[in-house]
Amino acid sequence: MNSGARRIIGLVVGLVQAVLLIRLILKLLGANPENVFVNGVYMITQPVVVIFEGIFAQISVANISATGVFEPATLIAMLVVALIGWVLQKIFSAH
């Protein structure tokens, strides 16, 4: 039972991390937020990222045709999600 719970935790953390990574890349590349896919990724990840907004300022990166933004809140969210997943994995493996 513990291995099943650990697999589920790993799956959920992995999926959250993947979507947050996609958000980070889209922001860095200056993706069009009006695009359906981009907007969907931003909407799905916003509840996780909003908690960490304002800790550090966003950094704009000028590109040839678009302005990308390095969003530290997304990176912090990824680190916190990884830490929570690691702690949960340790809890379920201790028994």
Secondary structure, DSSP 8 states (H G I E B T S, - for coil): -HHHHHHHHHHHHHHHHHHHHHHHHHHHTT--TTSHHHHHHHHHHHHHHGGGTTSS--EEEE-SSSEEEE-HHHHHHHHHHHHHHHHHHHHHH--
